[in-house]
Amino acid sequence: MSWIPFKIGQPKKQIVPKTVERDFEREYGKLQQLEEQTRRLQKDMKKSTDADLAMSKSAMKISLDLLSNPLCEQDQDFLSMVTALDTAMKRMDAFNQEKVNQIQKTVIEPLKKFGSVFPSLNMAVKRREQALQDYRRLQAKVEKYEEKEKTGPVLAKLHQAREELRPVRDDFEAKNKQLLEEMPRFYGSRLDYFQPSFESLIRAQVVYYSEMHKIFGDLTQQLDQPGHSDEQRERENEAKLSELRALSIVADD
């Protein structure tokens, strides 16, 4: 918001101190950054919850696909294992849905409501800028008549111009004062507003992952074969794969 002294319609007099303009630009710049950060955070939180739901739904589909696998009809142990997995996936999905609902209610919705305030704030800044332009235009008009020879008609026009200037100047100064007082207060309120939301987000994540630890701990106990390490299972799988590769129908030509 720089001042151009020789631009048409601009007054020679510095009607707004440069320090005031710098303060205004600084405070408004902080709010513009906050608006962008709020919008981006809301978008990222929505993407995160959508991904969480997609993950648990995909996991449930995998367990359902395994249950319909012909192996489940032929092998009771395999059926028991897949059934345990399916139960775990359903429990996971239920807790995941509960977590997402909590985040939607306590984080995403507050972010959305907070972001809805910025259009009104930006409109107030635009009204202030319009008032400033009107103030500059009328101040330039007053200066023009002040520089002319003081004849009767010129003095009459000067008086009229000053009368026009007074309410416009008062309007700008009121708008400017209000914004300079309230923009820092609005910016400072962000901590008190968002802290409960982020605390709720952390609690929701803690509860969810605590339940996941229990669910998959139970599943591990159901599936683990005594005395079988991961290395043993890997060796057994490699041995079985070698047997399959030895069959003539999959042998390389």
C-alpha atoms as a printed R data frame, in Angstrom:
    type eleno elety resid chain resno       x       y       z
1   ATOM     1    CA   MET     A     1   0.000   0.000   0.000
2   ATOM     2    CA   SER     A     2   2.639   2.483  -1.077
3   ATOM     3    CA   TRP     A     3   2.077   6.190  -1.580
4   ATOM     4    CA   ILE     A     4   2.749   7.623  -5.063
5   ATOM     5    CA   PRO     A     5   2.900  11.421  -4.661
6   ATOM     6    CA   PHE     A     6   2.605  12.419  -8.326
7   ATOM     7    CA   LYS     A     7  -0.098   9.980  -9.341
8   ATOM     8    CA   ILE     A     8  -3.281  11.680 -10.563
9   ATOM     9    CA   GLY     A     9  -5.852  11.914  -7.763
10  ATOM    10    CA   GLN     A    10  -3.231  11.447  -5.054
11  ATOM    11    CA   PRO     A    11  -2.725  14.161  -2.407
12  ATOM    12    CA   LYS     A    12   0.659  15.664  -1.716
13  ATOM    13    CA   LYS     A    13   0.014  15.420   2.000
14  ATOM    14    CA   GLN     A    14   0.860  12.098   3.690
15  ATOM    15    CA   ILE     A    15  -2.593  11.398   5.091
16  ATOM    16    CA   VAL     A    16  -1.721   8.019   6.626
17  ATOM    17    CA   PRO     A    17   1.627   7.744   8.441
18  ATOM    18    CA   LYS     A    18   3.940   5.168   6.921
19  ATOM    19    CA   THR     A    19   4.298   3.457  10.285
20  ATOM    20    CA   VAL     A    20   0.519   2.995  10.417
21  ATOM    21    CA   GLU     A    21   0.487   1.525   6.920
22  ATOM    22    CA   ARG     A    22   3.332  -0.833   7.832
23  ATOM    23    CA   ASP     A    23   1.506  -1.940  10.969
24  ATOM    24    CA   PHE     A    24  -1.651  -2.551   8.976
25  ATOM    25    CA   GLU     A    25   0.135  -4.527   6.263
26  ATOM    26    CA   ARG     A    26   1.963  -6.607   8.871
27  ATOM    27    CA   GLU     A    27  -1.190  -7.529  10.790
28  ATOM    28    CA   TYR     A    28  -3.216  -8.228   7.679
29  ATOM    29    CA   GLY     A    29  -0.371 -10.268   6.207
30  ATOM    30    CA   LYS     A    30  -0.385 -12.484   9.304
31  ATOM    31    CA   LEU     A    31  -4.115 -13.073   8.883
32  ATOM    32    CA   GLN     A    32  -3.739 -13.882   5.190
33  ATOM    33    CA   GLN     A    33  -1.126 -16.473   6.093
34  ATOM    34    CA   LEU     A    34  -3.389 -17.847   8.822
35  ATOM    35    CA   GLU     A    35  -6.256 -18.127   6.328
36  ATOM    36    CA   GLU     A    36  -4.105 -20.119   3.901
37  ATOM    37    CA   GLN     A    37  -2.766 -22.372   6.665
38  ATOM    38    CA   THR     A    38  -6.283 -23.018   7.973
39  ATOM    39    CA   ARG     A    39  -7.538 -23.893   4.494
40  ATOM    40    CA   ARG     A    40  -4.597 -26.211   3.863
41  ATOM    41    CA   LEU     A    41  -4.934 -27.909   7.256
42  ATOM    42    CA   GLN     A    42  -8.635 -28.527   6.733
43  ATOM    43    CA   LYS     A    43  -7.919 -30.030   3.305
44  ATOM    44    CA   ASP     A    44  -5.126 -32.241   4.662
45  ATOM    45    CA   MET     A    45  -7.257 -33.450   7.580
46  ATOM    46    CA   LYS     A    46 -10.049 -34.393   5.175
47  ATOM    47    CA   LYS     A    47  -7.602 -36.291   2.958
48  ATOM    48    CA   SER     A    48  -6.222 -38.067   6.023
49  ATOM    49    CA   THR     A    49  -9.619 -39.228   7.285
50  ATOM    50    CA   ASP     A    50 -10.666 -40.308   3.792
51  ATOM    51    CA   ALA     A    51  -7.466 -42.354   3.514
52  ATOM    52    CA   ASP     A    52  -8.079 -43.924   6.939
53  ATOM    53    CA   LEU     A    53 -11.581 -45.001   5.926
54  ATOM    54    CA   ALA     A    54 -10.354 -46.344   2.588
55  ATOM    55    CA   MET     A    55  -7.635 -48.342   4.360
56  ATOM    56    CA   SER     A    56  -9.997 -50.071   6.777
57  ATOM    57    CA   LYS     A    57 -12.583 -50.744   4.048
58  ATOM    58    CA   SER     A    58  -9.880 -52.292   1.859
59  ATOM    59    CA   ALA     A    59  -8.700 -54.449   4.753
60  ATOM    60    CA   MET     A    60 -12.259 -55.675   5.330
61  ATOM    61    CA   LYS     A    61 -12.649 -56.489   1.640
62  ATOM    62    CA   ILE     A    62  -9.446 -58.532   1.693
63  ATOM    63    CA   SER     A    63 -10.676 -60.602   4.624
64  ATOM    64    CA   LEU     A    64 -14.038 -61.126   2.899
65  ATOM    65    CA   ASP     A    65 -12.275 -62.206  -0.288
66  ATOM    66    CA   LEU     A    66 -10.227 -64.685   1.710
67  ATOM    67    CA   LEU     A    67 -13.370 -66.080   3.336
68  ATOM    68    CA   SER     A    68 -14.792 -66.810  -0.099
69  ATOM    69    CA   ASN     A    69 -11.569 -68.522  -1.167
70  ATOM    70    CA   PRO     A    70 -12.024 -72.255  -1.881
71  ATOM    71    CA   LEU     A    71  -9.266 -73.014   0.620
72  ATOM    72    CA   CYS     A    72 -11.662 -72.112   3.431
73  ATOM    73    CA   GLU     A    73 -13.924 -74.980   2.330
74  ATOM    74    CA   GLN     A    74 -11.087 -77.476   2.373
75  ATOM    75    CA   ASP     A    75  -8.958 -76.487   5.345
76  ATOM    76    CA   GLN     A    76 -10.515 -75.876   8.742
77  ATOM    77    CA   ASP     A    77  -7.322 -74.329  10.138
78  ATOM    78    CA   PHE     A    78  -7.195 -71.862   7.255
79  ATOM    79    CA   LEU     A    79 -10.877 -71.026   7.768
80  ATOM    80    CA   SER     A    80 -10.277 -70.380  11.472
81  ATOM    81    CA   MET     A    81  -7.324 -68.128  10.675
82  ATOM    82    CA   VAL     A    82  -9.229 -66.093   8.083
83  ATOM    83    CA   THR     A    83 -12.272 -65.838  10.351
84  ATOM    84    CA   ALA     A    84 -10.056 -64.437  13.107
85  ATOM    85    CA   LEU     A    85  -8.605 -61.966  10.616
86  ATOM    86    CA   ASP     A    86 -12.066 -60.934   9.433
87  ATOM    87    CA   THR     A    87 -13.204 -60.337  13.021
88  ATOM    88    CA   ALA     A    88 -10.126 -58.212  13.671
89  ATOM    89    CA   MET     A    89 -10.704 -56.186  10.498
90  ATOM    90    CA   LYS     A    90 -14.314 -55.509  11.465
91  ATOM    91    CA   ARG     A    91 -13.227 -54.349  14.905
92  ATOM    92    CA   MET     A    92 -10.560 -52.160  13.335
93  ATOM    93    CA   ASP     A    93 -13.078 -50.620  10.944
94  ATOM    94    CA   ALA     A    94 -15.497 -49.870  13.778
95  ATOM    95    CA   PHE     A    95 -12.826 -48.081  15.846
96  ATOM    96    CA   ASN     A    96 -11.536 -46.312  12.732
97  ATOM    97    CA   GLN     A    97 -15.020 -45.008  11.932
98  ATOM    98    CA   GLU     A    98 -15.376 -43.812  15.521
99  ATOM    99    CA   LYS     A    99 -12.007 -42.035  15.285
100 ATOM   100    CA   VAL     A   100 -12.903 -40.382  11.970
101 ATOM   101    CA   ASN     A   101 -16.265 -39.218  13.312
102 ATOM   102    CA   GLN     A   102 -14.521 -37.717  16.337
103 ATOM   103    CA   ILE     A   103 -11.975 -35.906  14.156
104 ATOM   104    CA   GLN     A   104 -14.709 -34.647  11.830
105 ATOM   105    CA   LYS     A   105 -16.696 -33.252  14.763
106 ATOM   106    CA   THR     A   106 -13.878 -31.794  16.877
107 ATOM   107    CA   VAL     A   107 -11.229 -30.836  14.296
108 ATOM   108    CA   ILE     A   108 -12.490 -30.541  10.729
109 ATOM   109    CA   GLU     A   109 -15.763 -28.775  11.542
110 ATOM   110    CA   PRO     A   110 -14.067 -26.196  13.818
111 ATOM   111    CA   LEU     A   111 -11.484 -25.577  11.083
112 ATOM   112    CA   LYS     A   112 -14.287 -25.046   8.596
113 ATOM   113    CA   LYS     A   113 -16.103 -22.630  10.910
114 ATOM   114    CA   PHE     A   114 -12.914 -20.719  11.637
115 ATOM   115    CA   GLY     A   115 -12.198 -20.415   7.913
116 ATOM   116    CA   SER     A   116 -15.687 -19.060   7.260
117 ATOM   117    CA   VAL     A   117 -14.785 -15.881   9.172
118 ATOM   118    CA   PHE     A   118 -12.109 -14.762   6.702
119 ATOM   119    CA   PRO     A   119 -14.422 -13.600   3.875
120 ATOM   120    CA   SER     A   120 -15.987 -11.052   6.240
121 ATOM   121    CA   LEU     A   121 -12.551  -9.967   7.411
122 ATOM   122    CA   ASN     A   122 -11.335  -9.548   3.835
123 ATOM   123    CA   MET     A   123 -14.443  -7.540   3.007
124 ATOM   124    CA   ALA     A   124 -13.750  -5.213   5.950
125 ATOM   125    CA   VAL     A   125 -10.233  -4.669   4.608
126 ATOM   126    CA   LYS     A   126 -11.628  -3.891   1.158
127 ATOM   127    CA   ARG     A   127 -14.025  -1.357   2.669
128 ATOM   128    CA   ARG     A   128 -11.116   0.230   4.494
129 ATOM   129    CA   GLU     A   129  -9.137   0.412   1.257
130 ATOM   130    CA   GLN     A   130 -12.093   1.998  -0.563
131 ATOM   131    CA   ALA     A   131 -12.470   4.531   2.241
132 ATOM   132    CA   LEU     A   132  -8.755   5.311   1.954
133 ATOM   133    CA   GLN     A   133  -9.043   5.904  -1.788
134 ATOM   134    CA   ASP     A   134 -12.012   8.237  -1.235
135 ATOM   135    CA   TYR     A   135 -10.062  10.031   1.481
136 ATOM   136    CA   ARG     A   136  -7.059  10.520  -0.827
137 ATOM   137    CA   ARG     A   137  -9.220  11.696  -3.713
138 ATOM   138    CA   LEU     A   138 -11.003  14.339  -1.644
139 ATOM   139    CA   GLN     A   139  -7.782  15.411   0.091
140 ATOM   140    CA   ALA     A   140  -6.244  15.968  -3.349
141 ATOM   141    CA   LYS     A   141  -9.315  17.993  -4.313
142 ATOM   142    CA   VAL     A   142  -8.922  20.184  -1.225
143 ATOM   143    CA   GLU     A   143  -5.217  20.709  -1.964
144 ATOM   144    CA   LYS     A   144  -6.024  21.696  -5.538
145 ATOM   145    CA   TYR     A   145  -8.302  24.535  -4.384
146 ATOM   146    CA   GLU     A   146  -5.858  25.549  -1.636
147 ATOM   147    CA   GLU     A   147  -3.213  26.155  -4.315
148 ATOM   148    CA   LYS     A   148  -5.467  28.324  -6.454
149 ATOM   149    CA   GLU     A   149  -5.837  32.081  -6.156
150 ATOM   150    CA   LYS     A   150  -8.217  32.825  -3.314
151 ATOM   151    CA   THR     A   151 -11.158  34.236  -5.264
152 ATOM   152    CA   GLY     A   152 -14.746  34.064  -4.101
153 ATOM   153    CA   PRO     A   153 -15.716  31.053  -6.240
154 ATOM   154    CA   VAL     A   154 -12.479  29.205  -5.293
155 ATOM   155    CA   LEU     A   155 -13.049  29.787  -1.579
156 ATOM   156    CA   ALA     A   156 -16.609  28.525  -1.939
157 ATOM   157    CA   LYS     A   157 -15.382  25.360  -3.683
158 ATOM   158    CA   LEU     A   158 -12.646  24.943  -1.103
159 ATOM   159    CA   HIS     A   159 -15.193  25.138   1.711
160 ATOM   160    CA   GLN     A   160 -17.417  22.605  -0.040
161 ATOM   161    CA   ALA     A   161 -14.474  20.265  -0.645
162 ATOM   162    CA   ARG     A   162 -13.485  20.430   3.026
163 ATOM   163    CA   GLU     A   163 -17.053  19.651   4.044
164 ATOM   164    CA   GLU     A   164 -17.043  16.621   1.742
165 ATOM   165    CA   LEU     A   165 -13.675  15.514   3.098
166 ATOM   166    CA   ARG     A   166 -14.580  15.577   6.793
167 ATOM   167    CA   PRO     A   167 -17.039  12.604   6.969
168 ATOM   168    CA   VAL     A   168 -14.920  10.568   4.537
169 ATOM   169    CA   ARG     A   169 -11.804  11.124   6.654
170 ATOM   170    CA   ASP     A   170 -13.705  10.215   9.819
171 ATOM   171    CA   ASP     A   171 -15.053   7.070   8.162
172 ATOM   172    CA   PHE     A   172 -11.591   5.922   7.102
173 ATOM   173    CA   GLU     A   173 -10.043   6.658  10.471
174 ATOM   174    CA   ALA     A   174 -12.803   4.692  12.227
175 ATOM   175    CA   LYS     A   175 -12.393   1.698   9.915
176 ATOM   176    CA   ASN     A   176  -8.617   1.843  10.168
177 ATOM   177    CA   LYS     A   177  -8.677   2.079  13.972
178 ATOM   178    CA   GLN     A   178 -11.099  -0.815  14.296
179 ATOM   179    CA   LEU     A   179  -9.046  -3.100  12.070
180 ATOM   180    CA   LEU     A   180  -5.758  -2.208  13.757
181 ATOM   181    CA   GLU     A   181  -7.308  -3.037  17.138
182 ATOM   182    CA   GLU     A   182  -9.194  -6.181  16.151
183 ATOM   183    CA   MET     A   183  -6.835  -7.908  13.700
184 ATOM   184    CA   PRO     A   184  -4.206  -8.655  16.399
185 ATOM   185    CA   ARG     A   185  -6.958  -9.837  18.747
186 ATOM   186    CA   PHE     A   186  -8.344 -12.163  16.101
187 ATOM   187    CA   TYR     A   187  -4.880 -13.536  15.323
188 ATOM   188    CA   GLY     A   188  -4.126 -14.054  19.000
189 ATOM   189    CA   SER     A   189  -7.398 -15.937  19.553
190 ATOM   190    CA   ARG     A   190  -6.321 -18.784  17.277
191 ATOM   191    CA   LEU     A   191  -4.497 -20.612  20.099
192 ATOM   192    CA   ASP     A   192  -7.456 -20.684  22.466
193 ATOM   193    CA   TYR     A   193  -9.742 -21.690  19.608
194 ATOM   194    CA   PHE     A   194  -7.666 -24.543  18.176
195 ATOM   195    CA   GLN     A   195  -6.082 -26.022  21.296
196 ATOM   196    CA   PRO     A   196  -9.179 -28.079  22.267
197 ATOM   197    CA   SER     A   197  -9.404 -29.376  18.695
198 ATOM   198    CA   PHE     A   198  -5.816 -30.551  18.598
199 ATOM   199    CA   GLU     A   199  -6.099 -32.081  22.055
200 ATOM   200    CA   SER     A   200  -9.132 -34.004  20.813
201 ATOM   201    CA   LEU     A   201  -7.193 -35.099  17.722
202 ATOM   202    CA   ILE     A   202  -4.376 -36.488  19.879
203 ATOM   203    CA   ARG     A   203  -6.812 -38.283  22.194
204 ATOM   204    CA   ALA     A   204  -8.644 -39.826  19.235
205 ATOM   205    CA   GLN     A   205  -5.365 -41.109  17.794
206 ATOM   206    CA   VAL     A   206  -4.204 -42.469  21.170
207 ATOM   207    CA   VAL     A   207  -7.487 -44.321  21.736
208 ATOM   208    CA   TYR     A   208  -7.483 -45.731  18.210
209 ATOM   209    CA   TYR     A   209  -3.910 -47.021  18.254
210 ATOM   210    CA   SER     A   210  -4.327 -48.404  21.776
211 ATOM   211    CA   GLU     A   211  -7.296 -50.420  20.532
212 ATOM   212    CA   MET     A   212  -5.345 -51.499  17.451
213 ATOM   213    CA   HIS     A   213  -2.590 -52.803  19.724
214 ATOM   214    CA   LYS     A   214  -5.151 -54.900  21.600
215 ATOM   215    CA   ILE     A   215  -6.895 -56.131  18.444
216 ATOM   216    CA   PHE     A   216  -3.754 -57.219  16.652
217 ATOM   217    CA   GLY     A   217  -2.261 -58.570  19.881
218 ATOM   218    CA   ASP     A   218  -5.280 -60.846  20.214
219 ATOM   219    CA   LEU     A   219  -5.036 -61.795  16.550
220 ATOM   220    CA   THR     A   220  -1.359 -62.657  16.901
221 ATOM   221    CA   GLN     A   221  -2.106 -64.980  19.822
222 ATOM   222    CA   GLN     A   222  -4.759 -66.750  17.766
223 ATOM   223    CA   LEU     A   223  -2.570 -67.207  14.712
224 ATOM   224    CA   ASP     A   224   0.861 -67.847  16.182
225 ATOM   225    CA   GLN     A   225   2.079 -71.423  16.009
226 ATOM   226    CA   PRO     A   226   4.170 -72.328  19.080
227 ATOM   227    CA   GLY     A   227   7.881 -72.540  18.334
228 ATOM   228    CA   HIS     A   228   7.595 -70.960  14.860
229 ATOM   229    CA   SER     A   229   9.775 -67.927  14.259
230 ATOM   230    CA   ASP     A   230   9.464 -65.605  11.272
231 ATOM   231    CA   GLU     A   231  12.638 -67.150   9.837
232 ATOM   232    CA   GLN     A   232  11.145 -70.651  10.099
233 ATOM   233    CA   ARG     A   233   7.959 -69.552   8.361
234 ATOM   234    CA   GLU     A   234   9.984 -67.929   5.596
235 ATOM   235    CA   ARG     A   235  11.996 -71.115   5.066
236 ATOM   236    CA   GLU     A   236   8.831 -73.215   5.000
237 ATOM   237    CA   ASN     A   237   7.253 -70.878   2.419
238 ATOM   238    CA   GLU     A   238  10.366 -71.018   0.236
239 ATOM   239    CA   ALA     A   239  10.364 -74.815   0.410
240 ATOM   240    CA   LYS     A   240   6.717 -75.004  -0.600
241 ATOM   241    CA   LEU     A   241   7.281 -72.508  -3.414
242 ATOM   242    CA   SER     A   242  10.155 -74.633  -4.683
243 ATOM   243    CA   GLU     A   243   7.846 -77.653  -4.742
244 ATOM   244    CA   LEU     A   244   5.322 -75.686  -6.794
245 ATOM   245    CA   ARG     A   245   7.982 -74.542  -9.225
246 ATOM   246    CA   ALA     A   246   9.039 -78.135  -9.720
247 ATOM   247    CA   LEU     A   247   5.665 -79.053 -11.185
248 ATOM   248    CA   SER     A   248   5.732 -79.570 -14.921
249 ATOM   249    CA   ILE     A   249   2.862 -77.209 -15.595
250 ATOM   250    CA   VAL     A   250   4.842 -74.218 -14.244
251 ATOM   251    CA   ALA     A   251   8.302 -75.321 -15.277
252 ATOM   252    CA   ASP     A   252  10.223 -73.051 -17.658
253 ATOM   253    CA   ASP     A   253  10.528 -74.256 -21.253
